Amino acid sequence: MELPLIFGIRHLSPAGAWHLLQKLEEVRPRLVLIEGPCDLSPVTDDLVRPETVPPVAVLAYTQEAPVRSILYPLAEYSPEYQAIRWAKQNGADCRFIDLPSGAFLARGEDGREEAEAENTPEAAPFDPYRALDKAAGEDGHETFWERILEHTAAPDAYYQGASRFGASLRETAGEDAAPDGASWNRWREAHMRAKIQEALAQGYGPGEVVVVTGAYHVEGLKAAAPMTKKELAALPQTAVSFTLMPYSYYRLSSRSGYGAGNRAPAYYELLWKGFLRGEPDYAARSYLSQVARHLRKAGNPASSASVIEGTRLAGELAALRGPAGTAIPALRDLRDAAVTCLGEGSFAAVSQGMASAEIGTRIGALPEGVSRTSIQEDFYRQLRALKLEKYRDVALQELDLDLRENRAVKSREAAFLDLHRSFFLHRLEVLGVSFGVQEQVQQDTATWAERWLLRWSPEAEIQLVESALKGDTIPQAVSFRLKERVEEAAGVADLAGVLEDAFACGMPGAVDYATRALQGMAVDAASLEDLAITAQRLSQVVRYGGLRLLDPAPLIPILQQIYLRCCLILSGCCTCDNNAAGQVVQSMERLNSVQLAHDFLDPQSWITALGEIARWDHLNPRLSGFAAAILLERSAMTAEDLSREVSRRLSKGTPAELGAGWFQGLAARNRYALIARLSLWQSLSDYLDTLDEEEFKRALVFLRRAFADFTAREKDSIGENLGEVWGLNRQLVSEAVNATLSEEAQELLEGLDDFDFDDL
């Protein structure tokens, strides 16, 4: 059977797009068949609408959870995109002919298999691309392909060269060169051959059809037996939906992205513009000019003469490295020229400018309402309503929010604009949509402030689509996700986390649902750590819930109950070893902060619990010392009480590790107040004088931990105190305390980390 013209290309190939257009103008086909999932043909009209701005991608995804997806990105210089444009502009029919996307998604476990012709398996026993690169003396397949085919301007050179390249791969490496696995590619080629046969059976003559496919598949399509309907039905498939989405050059350049793409999409756009303008050296001139422009913006000198010298150097390098007779530089040559002539030999000096010229910041766009899921439509609608459209950019941008009512404006929407922006961004966080990340704000009393770092990426769009099964709008999807988390919660801390997120998202229904679940969970079954985390999260909600226009009053009885429970079980949790003591310290920190934040939490219950821990000898001494530190800070322990505890804890009758452990806990808080107590350092000095060498080593382990995170200024003050206690020059002692240890002393201290504590 006579076959149509089969034009082999490389995806995202400017030369492929240009020479394909010339061939289409020459043949003037009535039908253009393109490698791509056949069920995605309906998107071709929207792909080439005037309002559509590449890069864009077709996204197919499963209709059932877990959502799996597969992407087919297109740039302006993609041969497939230009083929579709030509067909639509010239009244020709246009179809995709590869296996349906449901077959691709049913294949791989992660659902992210690509259909690109040049995607090389890393695990292949023989890598023909690497062998070609080595033979050509190039630094990678990208450079090899660019020199051989991307710069060719001769008629039919690309058409013949790409076909020969694909055929050589099949002949030289056999099935090892198959981009997606040999058997899978046989299925794909059989399906595409069947679609070609189907078109011819519909009345199209072989001369009226052009097939556009990856170069590797050209010979396969000529030799393949057409797939039968029975064979197609036997292939595993899954139900899918599909949508168009904006894409970005940054994503095209990512190695984790489109495997058959290129690593310099903005540079390849310059190659494309060079073809359109008929100027073979356009990309070289423009690339080096952009690097120079970037240097100038950064305040660094970059003259026009340097750009001219760089262009000449790149041409000479191309003549040395490339095929005989060529002087058109490849990206490799331009990079070397930029470093030499613009960076004066320093790659670091021009690296950012090179990245800008090679990758760029271009983001595609789609007409409103085009092929989006309802949750995507809701996202873009809210983006406009909240005046956040300018943050839809690949560049990282800061957004500061003031959650208070703005009384200087007339409408309620404007008065609470930042609050609703906060709701929107927190909701996206709950859905796992990576559009914004909240930063900590350094403030004393400004509980109304939030700072976000915003950056748009195609991943965010994919994550939105993956949320479509949870709801038609962002609030619906968030409500569904929060309910899922309530049902998955393993304890009260998890439920408190849901409550905290529901408040931050401004969703009262989810708050009520999580509150009921929290009330129903048995508090006495929780650990101190879980209860303390829960109390801290509820405290945040109660303190700032009103700021988010939600009533936190129903949570107050729950917080009181949890707080009281913590006070009752705290002492029992302090009979633990030193490894567990760290978690108890964190819990005590949280509970102390919670009690201080709320008048409705009885302070006496907390003070009583701390007093018991501070006095009792059978508890972990570090925790007893830490309880004493909190009591001192809250003026609930007198100077006489502290003196009595110091005398008791730092006495010869107390084992070294217990006394030093108690001091470690005491020194963990309110340091300046402790440093100011000269009597404390006198007692510590006297205590250490009573220890023999073995006991001193035991004590030193805990004292090292106690002073590990003291600042240099605090150590200075301690040194001065000890100087006064010992009757020495205070400044000299301070300098000795802060001096660099000798190697012998350092080795001794490091050896203490493995000190044998026998029965401890």
Secondary structure, 3 states (H helix, E strand, C coil): CCCCEEEEECCCCHHHHHHHHHHHHHHCCCEEEEEEEHHHHHHHHHHCCCCCECCEEEEEEECCCCCCEEEEEECCCCHHHHHHHHHHHCCCEEEEEECCHHHHHHHCCCCCCCCCCCCCCCCCCCCHHHHHHHHHCCCCHHHHHHHHHHCCCCCCHHHHHHHHHHHHHHHHHHHHHCCCCHHHHHHHHHHHHHHHHHHHHCCCCHHHEEEEEEHHHHHHHHHCCCCCHHHHHHCCCCCEEEEEEECEHHHHHCCCCCCCCCCCHHHHHHHHHHHHHCCCCHHHHHHHHHHHHHHHHCCCCCCHHHHHHHHHHHHHHHHHHCCCCCCCCCHHHHHHHHHHHHCCCCHHHHHHHHHHHHCCCCECECCCCCCCCHHHHHHHHHHHHCCCHHHCCCCCEEEEEECCCCCCCCCHHHHCHHHHHHHHHHHHHHHCCCCEEEECCCCCCCCCEEEEEECCCHHHHHHHHHCHHHCCCHHHHHHHHHHHHHHHCCCHHHHHHHHHHHHHCCCHHHHHHHHHHHHHCCHHHCCHHHHHHHHHHHHHHHHHCHHHCCCCHHHHHHHHHHHHHHHHHHHHHCCCCHHHHHHHHHHHHHHHHHHHHCCCCCHHHHHHHHHHHHHCCCCCHHHHHHHHHHHHHCCCCCHHHHHHHHHHHCCCCCCHHHHHHHHHHHCCCCHHHHHCCHHHHHHHHHHHHCCCHHHHHHHHHHHHHHHCCCCHHHHHHHHHHHHHHHCCCHHHHHHHHHCCCCHHHHHHHHHHCCCCCCCC
